[in-house]
Amino acid sequence: MAQELSEKDLLRMEVEQLQKEVKNSRAPISQTGKEIKDYVEAQAGNDPLLKGIPEDKNPFREKGSTFCTLLLLLGRASWLEIAWSRMP
């Protein structure tokens, strides 16, 4: 679409966009930075990346260790086969 417009049309569109943007209200970074900091600190207790996920609710917990131990005890797999199967 941009190739179809003349340079004058593109400049007109840019000026219109800048006129819209200049009307936006702006707040000082000292104020907004403090608000963001306060919000992040208030939400930190609910953040699983900071406090972790309980083991019983973690869908990505390792499930194979008991099964691998059973295979080793039954002699169905060697420790080397199990270690190899866990390689990424």
PDB file of N, CA, C and O in Angstrom:
ATOM      1  N   MET A   1       0.818  -1.186   0.000  1.00  0.00           N
ATOM      2  CA  MET A   1       0.000   0.000   0.000  1.00  0.00           C
ATOM      3  C   MET A   1       0.867   1.256   0.000  1.00  0.00           C
ATOM      4  O   MET A   1       0.511   2.251  -0.632  1.00  0.00           O
ATOM      5  N   ALA A   2       2.001   1.222   0.703  1.00  0.00           N
ATOM      6  CA  ALA A   2       2.850   2.398   0.803  1.00  0.00           C
ATOM      7  C   ALA A   2       3.441   2.773  -0.557  1.00  0.00           C
ATOM      8  O   ALA A   2       3.691   3.951  -0.814  1.00  0.00           O
ATOM      9  N   GLN A   3       3.667   1.789  -1.431  1.00  0.00           N
ATOM     10  CA  GLN A   3       4.226   2.095  -2.743  1.00  0.00           C
ATOM     11  C   GLN A   3       3.207   2.823  -3.618  1.00  0.00           C
ATOM     12  O   GLN A   3       3.598   3.575  -4.510  1.00  0.00           O
ATOM     13  N   GLU A   4       1.923   2.619  -3.386  1.00  0.00           N
ATOM     14  CA  GLU A   4       0.873   3.224  -4.187  1.00  0.00           C
ATOM     15  C   GLU A   4       0.667   4.700  -3.840  1.00  0.00           C
ATOM     16  O   GLU A   4       0.126   5.453  -4.649  1.00  0.00           O
ATOM     17  N   LEU A   5       1.091   5.118  -2.653  1.00  0.00           N
ATOM     18  CA  LEU A   5       0.880   6.497  -2.221  1.00  0.00           C
ATOM     19  C   LEU A   5       2.052   7.363  -2.654  1.00  0.00           C
ATOM     20  O   LEU A   5       3.193   6.904  -2.719  1.00  0.00           O
ATOM     21  N   SER A   6       1.758   8.610  -2.945  1.00  0.00           N
ATOM     22  CA  SER A   6       2.834   9.538  -3.300  1.00  0.00           C
ATOM     23  C   SER A   6       3.560   9.979  -2.030  1.00  0.00           C
ATOM     24  O   SER A   6       3.099   9.752  -0.912  1.00  0.00           O
ATOM     25  N   GLU A   7       4.693  10.607  -2.239  1.00  0.00           N
ATOM     26  CA  GLU A   7       5.475  11.082  -1.089  1.00  0.00           C
ATOM     27  C   GLU A   7       4.685  12.122  -0.295  1.00  0.00           C
ATOM     28  O   GLU A   7       4.773  12.178   0.932  1.00  0.00           O
ATOM     29  N   LYS A   8       3.923  12.932  -0.998  1.00  0.00           N
ATOM     30  CA  LYS A   8       3.097  13.948  -0.340  1.00  0.00           C
ATOM     31  C   LYS A   8       2.037  13.293   0.547  1.00  0.00           C
ATOM     32  O   LYS A   8       1.795  13.744   1.667  1.00  0.00           O
ATOM     33  N   ASP A   9       1.403  12.225   0.042  1.00  0.00           N
ATOM     34  CA  ASP A   9       0.398  11.514   0.832  1.00  0.00           C
ATOM     35  C   ASP A   9       1.021  10.868   2.072  1.00  0.00           C
ATOM     36  O   ASP A   9       0.435  10.890   3.154  1.00  0.00           O
ATOM     37  N   LEU A  10       2.207  10.296   1.904  1.00  0.00           N
ATOM     38  CA  LEU A  10       2.891   9.677   3.047  1.00  0.00           C
ATOM     39  C   LEU A  10       3.230  10.723   4.111  1.00  0.00           C
ATOM     40  O   LEU A  10       3.061  10.478   5.305  1.00  0.00           O
ATOM     41  N   LEU A  11       3.705  11.880   3.674  1.00  0.00           N
ATOM     42  CA  LEU A  11       4.025  12.941   4.626  1.00  0.00           C
ATOM     43  C   LEU A  11       2.766  13.460   5.319  1.00  0.00           C
ATOM     44  O   LEU A  11       2.796  13.765   6.512  1.00  0.00           O
ATOM     45  N   ARG A  12       1.665  13.561   4.579  1.00  0.00           N
ATOM     46  CA  ARG A  12       0.404  14.004   5.168  1.00  0.00           C
ATOM     47  C   ARG A  12      -0.043  13.015   6.261  1.00  0.00           C
ATOM     48  O   ARG A  12      -0.474  13.417   7.342  1.00  0.00           O
ATOM     49  N   MET A  13       0.072  11.717   5.951  1.00  0.00           N
ATOM     50  CA  MET A  13      -0.312  10.701   6.940  1.00  0.00           C
ATOM     51  C   MET A  13       0.577  10.789   8.186  1.00  0.00           C
ATOM     52  O   MET A  13       0.100  10.637   9.311  1.00  0.00           O
ATOM     53  N   GLU A  14       1.852  11.033   7.975  1.00  0.00           N
ATOM     54  CA  GLU A  14       2.773  11.144   9.110  1.00  0.00           C
ATOM     55  C   GLU A  14       2.429  12.348   9.983  1.00  0.00           C
ATOM     56  O   GLU A  14       2.451  12.250  11.210  1.00  0.00           O
ATOM     57  N   VAL A  15       2.117  13.460   9.369  1.00  0.00           N
ATOM     58  CA  VAL A  15       1.736  14.663  10.118  1.00  0.00           C
ATOM     59  C   VAL A  15       0.445  14.421  10.895  1.00  0.00           C
ATOM     60  O   VAL A  15       0.331  14.832  12.050  1.00  0.00           O
ATOM     61  N   GLU A  16      -0.520  13.761  10.276  1.00  0.00           N
ATOM     62  CA  GLU A  16      -1.772  13.455  10.970  1.00  0.00           C
ATOM     63  C   GLU A  16      -1.519  12.566  12.184  1.00  0.00           C
ATOM     64  O   GLU A  16      -2.108  12.770  13.245  1.00  0.00           O
ATOM     65  N   GLN A  17      -0.643  11.584  12.022  1.00  0.00           N
ATOM     66  CA  GLN A  17      -0.322  10.701  13.149  1.00  0.00           C
ATOM     67  C   GLN A  17       0.361  11.481  14.265  1.00  0.00           C
ATOM     68  O   GLN A  17       0.043  11.293  15.439  1.00  0.00           O
ATOM     69  N   LEU A  18       1.287  12.347  13.911  1.00  0.00           N
ATOM     70  CA  LEU A  18       1.974  13.152  14.929  1.00  0.00           C
ATOM     71  C   LEU A  18       1.006  14.098  15.638  1.00  0.00           C
ATOM     72  O   LEU A  18       1.150  14.339  16.836  1.00  0.00           O
ATOM     73  N   GLN A  19       0.032  14.630  14.924  1.00  0.00           N
ATOM     74  CA  GLN A  19      -0.963  15.497  15.548  1.00  0.00           C
ATOM     75  C   GLN A  19      -1.814  14.709  16.552  1.00  0.00           C
ATOM     76  O   GLN A  19      -2.192  15.244  17.594  1.00  0.00           O
ATOM     77  N   LYS A  20      -2.110  13.464  16.248  1.00  0.00           N
ATOM     78  CA  LYS A  20      -2.850  12.622  17.198  1.00  0.00           C
ATOM     79  C   LYS A  20      -2.005  12.331  18.429  1.00  0.00           C
ATOM     80  O   LYS A  20      -2.500  12.374  19.556  1.00  0.00           O
ATOM     81  N   GLU A  21      -0.726  12.034  18.210  1.00  0.00           N
ATOM     82  CA  GLU A  21       0.154  11.663  19.318  1.00  0.00           C
ATOM     83  C   GLU A  21       0.432  12.828  20.255  1.00  0.00           C
ATOM     84  O   GLU A  21       0.601  12.622  21.457  1.00  0.00           O
ATOM     85  N   VAL A  22       0.483  14.051  19.729  1.00  0.00           N
ATOM     86  CA  VAL A  22       0.783  15.201  20.569  1.00  0.00           C
ATOM     87  C   VAL A  22      -0.352  15.485  21.551  1.00  0.00           C
ATOM     88  O   VAL A  22      -0.135  16.135  22.574  1.00  0.00           O
ATOM     89  N   LYS A  23      -1.548  15.007  21.253  1.00  0.00           N
ATOM     90  CA  LYS A  23      -2.692  15.214  22.142  1.00  0.00           C
ATOM     91  C   LYS A  23      -2.711  14.241  23.311  1.00  0.00           C
ATOM     92  O   LYS A  23      -3.437  14.458  24.281  1.00  0.00           O
ATOM     93  N   ASN A  24      -1.924  13.174  23.235  1.00  0.00           N
ATOM     94  CA  ASN A  24      -1.882  12.204  24.339  1.00  0.00           C
ATOM     95  C   ASN A  24      -1.300  12.846  25.589  1.00  0.00           C
ATOM     96  O   ASN A  24      -0.298  13.559  25.528  1.00  0.00           O
ATOM     97  N   SER A  25      -1.940  12.583  26.721  1.00  0.00           N
ATOM     98  CA  SER A  25      -1.397  13.112  27.970  1.00  0.00           C
ATOM     99  C   SER A  25      -0.177  12.293  28.375  1.00  0.00           C
ATOM    100  O   SER A  25      -0.121  11.084  28.152  1.00  0.00           O
ATOM    101  N   ARG A  26       0.772  12.957  28.958  1.00  0.00           N
ATOM    102  CA  ARG A  26       2.021  12.294  29.353  1.00  0.00           C
ATOM    103  C   ARG A  26       2.260  12.521  30.838  1.00  0.00           C
ATOM    104  O   ARG A  26       1.931  13.573  31.386  1.00  0.00           O
ATOM    105  N   ALA A  27       2.834  11.520  31.470  1.00  0.00           N
ATOM    106  CA  ALA A  27       3.156  11.615  32.894  1.00  0.00           C
ATOM    107  C   ALA A  27       4.679  11.517  33.043  1.00  0.00           C
ATOM    108  O   ALA A  27       5.338  10.854  32.242  1.00  0.00           O
ATOM    109  N   PRO A  28       5.228  12.166  34.048  1.00  0.00           N
ATOM    110  CA  PRO A  28       6.683  12.086  34.246  1.00  0.00           C
ATOM    111  C   PRO A  28       7.107  10.675  34.638  1.00  0.00           C
ATOM    112  O   PRO A  28       6.373   9.963  35.323  1.00  0.00           O
ATOM    113  N   ILE A  29       8.284  10.284  34.202  1.00  0.00           N
ATOM    114  CA  ILE A  29       8.784   8.941  34.473  1.00  0.00           C
ATOM    115  C   ILE A  29       8.975   8.709  35.971  1.00  0.00           C
ATOM    116  O   ILE A  29       8.887   7.572  36.434  1.00  0.00           O
ATOM    117  N   SER A  30       9.233   9.762  36.723  1.00  0.00           N
ATOM    118  CA  SER A  30       9.389   9.606  38.170  1.00  0.00           C
ATOM    119  C   SER A  30       8.087   9.104  38.797  1.00  0.00           C
ATOM    120  O   SER A  30       8.118   8.334  39.757  1.00  0.00           O
ATOM    121  N   GLN A  31       6.967   9.530  38.271  1.00  0.00           N
ATOM    122  CA  GLN A  31       5.666   9.085  38.790  1.00  0.00           C
ATOM    123  C   GLN A  31       5.325   7.682  38.276  1.00  0.00           C
ATOM    124  O   GLN A  31       4.972   6.801  39.060  1.00  0.00           O
ATOM    125  N   THR A  32       5.429   7.480  36.979  1.00  0.00           N
ATOM    126  CA  THR A  32       5.043   6.181  36.419  1.00  0.00           C
ATOM    127  C   THR A  32       5.993   5.077  36.854  1.00  0.00           C
ATOM    128  O   THR A  32       5.568   3.940  37.062  1.00  0.00           O
ATOM    129  N   GLY A  33       7.262   5.393  36.993  1.00  0.00           N
ATOM    130  CA  GLY A  33       8.221   4.392  37.455  1.00  0.00           C
ATOM    131  C   GLY A  33       7.887   3.904  38.862  1.00  0.00           C
ATOM    132  O   GLY A  33       7.971   2.710  39.146  1.00  0.00           O
ATOM    133  N   LYS A  34       7.505   4.839  39.746  1.00  0.00           N
ATOM    134  CA  LYS A  34       7.130   4.460  41.102  1.00  0.00           C
ATOM    135  C   LYS A  34       5.864   3.594  41.087  1.00  0.00           C
ATOM    136  O   LYS A  34       5.771   2.620  41.834  1.00  0.00           O
ATOM    137  N   GLU A  35       4.891   3.948  40.240  1.00  0.00           N
ATOM    138  CA  GLU A  35       3.664   3.160  40.151  1.00  0.00           C
ATOM    139  C   GLU A  35       3.949   1.739  39.659  1.00  0.00           C
ATOM    140  O   GLU A  35       3.379   0.778  40.175  1.00  0.00           O
ATOM    141  N   ILE A  36       4.815   1.608  38.678  1.00  0.00           N
ATOM    142  CA  ILE A  36       5.174   0.276  38.172  1.00  0.00           C
ATOM    143  C   ILE A  36       5.879  -0.528  39.248  1.00  0.00           C
ATOM    144  O   ILE A  36       5.583  -1.707  39.441  1.00  0.00           O
ATOM    145  N   LYS A  37       6.815   0.105  39.954  1.00  0.00           N
ATOM    146  CA  LYS A  37       7.553  -0.575  41.025  1.00  0.00           C
ATOM    147  C   LYS A  37       6.596  -1.061  42.113  1.00  0.00           C
ATOM    148  O   LYS A  37       6.700  -2.202  42.564  1.00  0.00           O
ATOM    149  N   ASP A  38       5.670  -0.206  42.534  1.00  0.00           N
ATOM    150  CA  ASP A  38       4.705  -0.584  43.566  1.00  0.00           C
ATOM    151  C   ASP A  38       3.822  -1.743  43.107  1.00  0.00           C
ATOM    152  O   ASP A  38       3.530  -2.650  43.886  1.00  0.00           O
ATOM    153  N   TYR A  39       3.400  -1.715  41.847  1.00  0.00           N
ATOM    154  CA  TYR A  39       2.556  -2.784  41.314  1.00  0.00           C
ATOM    155  C   TYR A  39       3.315  -4.115  41.291  1.00  0.00           C
ATOM    156  O   TYR A  39       2.774  -5.148  41.686  1.00  0.00           O
ATOM    157  N   VAL A  40       4.548  -4.085  40.835  1.00  0.00           N
ATOM    158  CA  VAL A  40       5.344  -5.310  40.752  1.00  0.00           C
ATOM    159  C   VAL A  40       5.575  -5.886  42.144  1.00  0.00           C
ATOM    160  O   VAL A  40       5.473  -7.097  42.339  1.00  0.00           O
ATOM    161  N   GLU A  41       5.883  -5.037  43.102  1.00  0.00           N
ATOM    162  CA  GLU A  41       6.101  -5.510  44.469  1.00  0.00           C
ATOM    163  C   GLU A  41       4.816  -6.068  45.079  1.00  0.00           C
ATOM    164  O   GLU A  41       4.867  -7.033  45.842  1.00  0.00           O
ATOM    165  N   ALA A  42       3.668  -5.478  44.754  1.00  0.00           N
ATOM    166  CA  ALA A  42       2.396  -5.978  45.278  1.00  0.00           C
ATOM    167  C   ALA A  42       2.036  -7.336  44.686  1.00  0.00           C
ATOM    168  O   ALA A  42       1.416  -8.160  45.358  1.00  0.00           O
ATOM    169  N   GLN A  43       2.420  -7.576  43.432  1.00  0.00           N
ATOM    170  CA  GLN A  43       2.089  -8.833  42.758  1.00  0.00           C
ATOM    171  C   GLN A  43       3.145  -9.915  42.940  1.00  0.00           C
ATOM    172  O   GLN A  43       2.948 -11.041  42.483  1.00  0.00           O
ATOM    173  N   ALA A  44       4.251  -9.607  43.589  1.00  0.00           N
ATOM    174  CA  ALA A  44       5.358 -10.561  43.715  1.00  0.00           C
ATOM    175  C   ALA A  44       4.948 -11.837  44.448  1.00  0.00           C
ATOM    176  O   ALA A  44       5.481 -12.907  44.153  1.00  0.00           O
ATOM    177  N   GLY A  45       4.022 -11.749  45.389  1.00  0.00           N
ATOM    178  CA  GLY A  45       3.590 -12.934  46.126  1.00  0.00           C
ATOM    179  C   GLY A  45       2.844 -13.939  45.272  1.00  0.00           C
ATOM    180  O   GLY A  45       2.795 -15.121  45.614  1.00  0.00           O
ATOM    181  N   ASN A  46       2.264 -13.496  44.169  1.00  0.00           N
ATOM    182  CA  ASN A  46       1.512 -14.389  43.282  1.00  0.00           C
ATOM    183  C   ASN A  46       2.321 -14.850  42.081  1.00  0.00           C
ATOM    184  O   ASN A  46       1.801 -15.580  41.238  1.00  0.00           O
ATOM    185  N   ASP A  47       3.570 -14.445  41.982  1.00  0.00           N
ATOM    186  CA  ASP A  47       4.387 -14.752  40.813  1.00  0.00           C
ATOM    187  C   ASP A  47       5.061 -16.111  40.971  1.00  0.00           C
ATOM    188  O   ASP A  47       5.917 -16.269  41.841  1.00  0.00           O
ATOM    189  N   PRO A  48       4.692 -17.104  40.143  1.00  0.00           N
ATOM    190  CA  PRO A  48       5.292 -18.427  40.279  1.00  0.00           C
ATOM    191  C   PRO A  48       6.773 -18.454  39.923  1.00  0.00           C
ATOM    192  O   PRO A  48       7.487 -19.364  40.346  1.00  0.00           O
ATOM    193  N   LEU A  49       7.246 -17.485  39.162  1.00  0.00           N
ATOM    194  CA  LEU A  49       8.673 -17.450  38.843  1.00  0.00           C
ATOM    195  C   LEU A  49       9.501 -17.023  40.048  1.00  0.00           C
ATOM    196  O   LEU A  49      10.678 -17.369  40.147  1.00  0.00           O
ATOM    197  N   LEU A  50       8.896 -16.276  40.962  1.00  0.00           N
ATOM    198  CA  LEU A  50       9.619 -15.828  42.148  1.00  0.00           C
ATOM    199  C   LEU A  50       9.464 -16.789  43.322  1.00  0.00           C
ATOM    200  O   LEU A  50      10.439 -17.082  44.014  1.00  0.00           O
ATOM    201  N   LYS A  51       8.249 -17.281  43.551  1.00  0.00           N
ATOM    202  CA  LYS A  51       8.029 -18.118  44.726  1.00  0.00           C
ATOM    203  C   LYS A  51       8.009 -19.612  44.417  1.00  0.00           C
ATOM    204  O   LYS A  51       8.040 -20.432  45.335  1.00  0.00           O
ATOM    205  N   GLY A  52       7.958 -19.970  43.158  1.00  0.00           N
ATOM    206  CA  GLY A  52       7.967 -21.377  42.771  1.00  0.00           C
ATOM    207  C   GLY A  52       6.571 -21.966  42.713  1.00  0.00           C
ATOM    208  O   GLY A  52       5.601 -21.358  43.167  1.00  0.00           O
ATOM    209  N   ILE A  53       6.487 -23.150  42.151  1.00  0.00           N
ATOM    210  CA  ILE A  53       5.219 -23.859  42.010  1.00  0.00           C
ATOM    211  C   ILE A  53       5.240 -25.050  42.952  1.00  0.00           C
ATOM    212  O   ILE A  53       6.232 -25.778  43.000  1.00  0.00           O
ATOM    213  N   PRO A  54       4.159 -25.263  43.707  1.00  0.00           N
ATOM    214  CA  PRO A  54       4.126 -26.444  44.571  1.00  0.00           C
ATOM    215  C   PRO A  54       4.300 -27.718  43.742  1.00  0.00           C
ATOM    216  O   PRO A  54       3.760 -27.827  42.641  1.00  0.00           O
ATOM    217  N   GLU A  55       5.042 -28.662  44.266  1.00  0.00           N
ATOM    218  CA  GLU A  55       5.373 -29.884  43.524  1.00  0.00           C
ATOM    219  C   GLU A  55       4.124 -30.636  43.087  1.00  0.00           C
ATOM    220  O   GLU A  55       4.102 -31.210  41.998  1.00  0.00           O
ATOM    221  N   ASP A  56       3.085 -30.644  43.915  1.00  0.00           N
ATOM    222  CA  ASP A  56       1.879 -31.386  43.552  1.00  0.00           C
ATOM    223  C   ASP A  56       1.079 -30.710  42.444  1.00  0.00           C
ATOM    224  O   ASP A  56       0.244 -31.361  41.815  1.00  0.00           O
ATOM    225  N   LYS A  57       1.312 -29.408  42.183  1.00  0.00           N
ATOM    226  CA  LYS A  57       0.583 -28.700  41.135  1.00  0.00           C
ATOM    227  C   LYS A  57       1.439 -28.423  39.900  1.00  0.00           C
ATOM    228  O   LYS A  57       0.978 -27.768  38.966  1.00  0.00           O
ATOM    229  N   ASN A  58       2.651 -28.903  39.886  1.00  0.00           N
ATOM    230  CA  ASN A  58       3.568 -28.654  38.784  1.00  0.00           C
ATOM    231  C   ASN A  58       3.336 -29.674  37.670  1.00  0.00           C
ATOM    232  O   ASN A  58       3.649 -30.852  37.845  1.00  0.00           O
ATOM    233  N   PRO A  59       2.790 -29.241  36.519  1.00  0.00           N
ATOM    234  CA  PRO A  59       2.541 -30.194  35.437  1.00  0.00           C
ATOM    235  C   PRO A  59       3.819 -30.662  34.752  1.00  0.00           C
ATOM    236  O   PRO A  59       3.780 -31.618  33.977  1.00  0.00           O
ATOM    237  N   PHE A  60       4.958 -30.009  35.020  1.00  0.00           N
ATOM    238  CA  PHE A  60       6.208 -30.344  34.357  1.00  0.00           C
ATOM    239  C   PHE A  60       7.166 -31.119  35.261  1.00  0.00           C
ATOM    240  O   PHE A  60       8.333 -31.301  34.913  1.00  0.00           O
ATOM    241  N   ARG A  61       6.685 -31.573  36.411  1.00  0.00           N
ATOM    242  CA  ARG A  61       7.576 -32.305  37.310  1.00  0.00           C
ATOM    243  C   ARG A  61       8.014 -33.605  36.648  1.00  0.00           C
ATOM    244  O   ARG A  61       7.319 -34.164  35.800  1.00  0.00           O
ATOM    245  N   GLU A  62       9.171 -34.060  37.057  1.00  0.00           N
ATOM    246  CA  GLU A  62       9.717 -35.289  36.478  1.00  0.00           C
ATOM    247  C   GLU A  62       8.935 -36.474  37.013  1.00  0.00           C
ATOM    248  O   GLU A  62       8.835 -36.667  38.224  1.00  0.00           O
ATOM    249  N   LYS A  63       8.390 -37.256  36.119  1.00  0.00           N
ATOM    250  CA  LYS A  63       7.530 -38.355  36.514  1.00  0.00           C
ATOM    251  C   LYS A  63       8.216 -39.707  36.372  1.00  0.00           C
ATOM    252  O   LYS A  63       7.699 -40.714  36.856  1.00  0.00           O
ATOM    253  N   GLY A  64       9.363 -39.744  35.721  1.00  0.00           N
ATOM    254  CA  GLY A  64       9.932 -41.030  35.358  1.00  0.00           C
ATOM    255  C   GLY A  64      10.867 -41.651  36.369  1.00  0.00           C
ATOM    256  O   GLY A  64      11.289 -42.787  36.151  1.00  0.00           O
ATOM    257  N   SER A  65      11.221 -41.003  37.446  1.00  0.00           N
ATOM    258  CA  SER A  65      12.252 -41.540  38.334  1.00  0.00           C
ATOM    259  C   SER A  65      11.805 -42.830  39.007  1.00  0.00           C
ATOM    260  O   SER A  65      12.606 -43.757  39.126  1.00  0.00           O
ATOM    261  N   THR A  66      10.562 -42.922  39.448  1.00  0.00           N
ATOM    262  CA  THR A  66      10.087 -44.148  40.102  1.00  0.00           C
ATOM    263  C   THR A  66      10.039 -45.292  39.106  1.00  0.00           C
ATOM    264  O   THR A  66      10.426 -46.414  39.433  1.00  0.00           O
ATOM    265  N   PHE A  67       9.577 -45.030  37.916  1.00  0.00           N
ATOM    266  CA  PHE A  67       9.491 -46.056  36.884  1.00  0.00           C
ATOM    267  C   PHE A  67      10.883 -46.543  36.498  1.00  0.00           C
ATOM    268  O   PHE A  67      11.082 -47.742  36.304  1.00  0.00           O
ATOM    269  N   CYS A  68      11.853 -45.633  36.382  1.00  0.00           N
ATOM    270  CA  CYS A  68      13.219 -46.022  36.034  1.00  0.00           C
ATOM    271  C   CYS A  68      13.840 -46.870  37.129  1.00  0.00           C
ATOM    272  O   CYS A  68      14.558 -47.828  36.843  1.00  0.00           O
ATOM    273  N   THR A  69      13.569 -46.522  38.380  1.00  0.00           N
ATOM    274  CA  THR A  69      14.087 -47.314  39.490  1.00  0.00           C
ATOM    275  C   THR A  69      13.506 -48.721  39.450  1.00  0.00           C
ATOM    276  O   THR A  69      14.226 -49.692  39.680  1.00  0.00           O
ATOM    277  N   LEU A  70      12.231 -48.841  39.164  1.00  0.00           N
ATOM    278  CA  LEU A  70      11.582 -50.143  39.066  1.00  0.00           C
ATOM    279  C   LEU A  70      12.197 -50.968  37.938  1.00  0.00           C
ATOM    280  O   LEU A  70      12.426 -52.166  38.107  1.00  0.00           O
ATOM    281  N   LEU A  71      12.463 -50.350  36.802  1.00  0.00           N
ATOM    282  CA  LEU A  71      13.098 -51.063  35.692  1.00  0.00           C
ATOM    283  C   LEU A  71      14.486 -51.563  36.078  1.00  0.00           C
ATOM    284  O   LEU A  71      14.871 -52.679  35.728  1.00  0.00           O
ATOM    285  N   LEU A  72      15.229 -50.737  36.798  1.00  0.00           N
ATOM    286  CA  LEU A  72      16.554 -51.155  37.244  1.00  0.00           C
ATOM    287  C   LEU A  72      16.467 -52.349  38.187  1.00  0.00           C
ATOM    288  O   LEU A  72      17.238 -53.301  38.068  1.00  0.00           O
ATOM    289  N   LEU A  73      15.510 -52.292  39.135  1.00  0.00           N
ATOM    290  CA  LEU A  73      15.369 -53.379  40.107  1.00  0.00           C
ATOM    291  C   LEU A  73      14.941 -54.681  39.437  1.00  0.00           C
ATOM    292  O   LEU A  73      15.359 -55.762  39.852  1.00  0.00           O
ATOM    293  N   LEU A  74      14.127 -54.582  38.425  1.00  0.00           N
ATOM    294  CA  LEU A  74      13.663 -55.776  37.730  1.00  0.00           C
ATOM    295  C   LEU A  74      14.666 -56.274  36.703  1.00  0.00           C
ATOM    296  O   LEU A  74      14.484 -57.346  36.128  1.00  0.00           O
ATOM    297  N   GLY A  75      15.719 -55.508  36.469  1.00  0.00           N
ATOM    298  CA  GLY A  75      16.728 -55.919  35.512  1.00  0.00           C
ATOM    299  C   GLY A  75      16.283 -55.743  34.069  1.00  0.00           C
ATOM    300  O   GLY A  75      16.860 -56.345  33.163  1.00  0.00           O
ATOM    301  N   ARG A  76      15.257 -54.918  33.848  1.00  0.00           N
ATOM    302  CA  ARG A  76      14.743 -54.719  32.488  1.00  0.00           C
ATOM    303  C   ARG A  76      15.559 -53.668  31.728  1.00  0.00           C
ATOM    304  O   ARG A  76      15.549 -53.649  30.497  1.00  0.00           O
ATOM    305  N   ALA A  77      16.254 -52.805  32.445  1.00  0.00           N
ATOM    306  CA  ALA A  77      17.055 -51.772  31.798  1.00  0.00           C
ATOM    307  C   ALA A  77      18.279 -51.499  32.643  1.00  0.00           C
ATOM    308  O   ALA A  77      18.236 -51.591  33.870  1.00  0.00           O
ATOM    309  N   SER A  78      19.350 -51.170  31.993  1.00  0.00           N
ATOM    310  CA  SER A  78      20.560 -50.830  32.729  1.00  0.00           C
ATOM    311  C   SER A  78      20.563 -49.344  33.047  1.00  0.00           C
ATOM    312  O   SER A  78      19.812 -48.584  32.435  1.00  0.00           O
ATOM    313  N   TRP A  79      21.383 -48.919  33.983  1.00  0.00           N
ATOM    314  CA  TRP A  79      21.453 -47.510  34.343  1.00  0.00           C
ATOM    315  C   TRP A  79      21.919 -46.684  33.157  1.00  0.00           C
ATOM    316  O   TRP A  79      21.534 -45.523  33.021  1.00  0.00           O
ATOM    317  N   LEU A  80      22.740 -47.266  32.302  1.00  0.00           N
ATOM    318  CA  LEU A  80      23.229 -46.551  31.134  1.00  0.00           C
ATOM    319  C   LEU A  80      22.095 -46.287  30.135  1.00  0.00           C
ATOM    320  O   LEU A  80      22.027 -45.206  29.550  1.00  0.00           O
ATOM    321  N   GLU A  81      21.217 -47.255  29.941  1.00  0.00           N
ATOM    322  CA  GLU A  81      20.075 -47.053  29.036  1.00  0.00           C
ATOM    323  C   GLU A  81      19.148 -45.955  29.564  1.00  0.00           C
ATOM    324  O   GLU A  81      18.650 -45.129  28.799  1.00  0.00           O
ATOM    325  N   ILE A  82      18.927 -45.959  30.868  1.00  0.00           N
ATOM    326  CA  ILE A  82      18.050 -44.949  31.461  1.00  0.00           C
ATOM    327  C   ILE A  82      18.695 -43.567  31.362  1.00  0.00           C
ATOM    328  O   ILE A  82      18.024 -42.591  31.024  1.00  0.00           O
ATOM    329  N   ALA A  83      19.982 -43.481  31.653  1.00  0.00           N
ATOM    330  CA  ALA A  83      20.680 -42.190  31.540  1.00  0.00           C
ATOM    331  C   ALA A  83      20.661 -41.689  30.107  1.00  0.00           C
ATOM    332  O   ALA A  83      20.474 -40.496  29.869  1.00  0.00           O
ATOM    333  N   TRP A  84      20.852 -42.582  29.157  1.00  0.00           N
ATOM    334  CA  TRP A  84      20.844 -42.200  27.757  1.00  0.00           C
ATOM    335  C   TRP A  84      19.465 -41.692  27.313  1.00  0.00           C
ATOM    336  O   TRP A  84      19.367 -40.757  26.519  1.00  0.00           O
ATOM    337  N   SER A  85      18.410 -42.316  27.834  1.00  0.00           N
ATOM    338  CA  SER A  85      17.055 -41.917  27.456  1.00  0.00           C
ATOM    339  C   SER A  85      16.700 -40.537  27.998  1.00  0.00           C
ATOM    340  O   SER A  85      15.792 -39.889  27.476  1.00  0.00           O
ATOM    341  N   ARG A  86      17.392 -40.076  29.028  1.00  0.00           N
ATOM    342  CA  ARG A  86      17.112 -38.774  29.632  1.00  0.00           C
ATOM    343  C   ARG A  86      17.924 -37.658  28.998  1.00  0.00           C
ATOM    344  O   ARG A  86      17.737 -36.491  29.343  1.00  0.00           O
ATOM    345  N   MET A  87      18.813 -37.988  28.086  1.00  0.00           N
ATOM    346  CA  MET A  87      19.633 -36.958  27.449  1.00  0.00           C
ATOM    347  C   MET A  87      18.747 -36.103  26.548  1.00  0.00           C
ATOM    348  O   MET A  87      17.867 -36.629  25.866  1.00  0.00           O
ATOM    349  N   PRO A  88      18.973 -34.786  26.541  1.00  0.00           N
ATOM    350  CA  PRO A  88      18.133 -33.906  25.683  1.00  0.00           C
ATOM    351  C   PRO A  88      18.437 -34.090  24.216  1.00  0.00           C
ATOM    352  O   PRO A  88      17.827 -33.435  23.371  1.00  0.00           O
TER     353      PRO A  88
END
